[in-house]
Amino acid sequence: MPEKGQKTKLLYFWLSREDVAEFSDALHEALPDMRWRCSHTGADRLLIHNFDTLQAALDCEASAIVSQAFAPVCRSELQFLRSYCMHMTDMKDATGHAYDSEIDVVNYGRMAIRWNTLDGDDAPLTALLNTIWKTFKQVTLPAKVHTTAGHPIPGFRIGKQMHETARSERLYLKANGPFCLLD
């Protein structure tokens, strides 16, 4: 059972590095005081680095698979997770979809925050989140995708550059489970 007063806001997406940079720049312009951090495991401790922009935090010791950054906001923390393109071979799925012997797949990323409404006034956090989400939606598009079995997958967003790349290179876009293609 969820904790009383618990609230979550999240958004799923596919973004290229250029799309993240565009969002990072737009967000820094809209909220210049917003700070980001990354965290990495060091030899004997957790390393935390602070940055002025989302892009800088994601670039810090990024892995080949996924990067994430965090921004402290009001009484919570915003998480931004971006996945990178992976090259896969000999893919098979339960739907019977015939994949090429080699494909490129981009897993979805997400921007998420959780907070408790009982911890205080929600107005400042709500206003901040509205600005962040509005900025994100200004630099992305609604993703019109379908699974390899032909079923539409609603609710995702896609960066403009990722949209072009997915279309021109026929990338598979992984949702929460199925592989998808642009409509």
VENNOR-V778955 format. One record per run of one state. SS is the DSSP state (A for helix, B for strand, O for the rest). FROM is the first residue (numbers start at 1). TO is the last residue. If there is no record, write none. Layout:
BEGIN
[[SS:FROM:TO] [SS:FROM:TO]]
END
This chain:
BEGIN
[[O:1:5] [B:6:14] [O:15:16] [A:17:30] [O:31:35] [B:36:41] [O:42:45] [B:46:51] [O:52:53] [A:54:59] [O:60:65] [B:66:73] [O:74:75] [B:76:83] [O:84:84] [B:85:89] [O:90:101] [B:102:107] [O:108:108] [B:109:116] [A:117:119] [O:120:122] [A:123:138] [O:139:139] [B:140:142] [O:143:144] [B:145:147] [O:148:151] [B:152:153] [O:154:155] [B:156:159] [A:160:169] [O:170:171] [B:172:174] [O:175:178] [B:179:182] [O:183:183]]
END
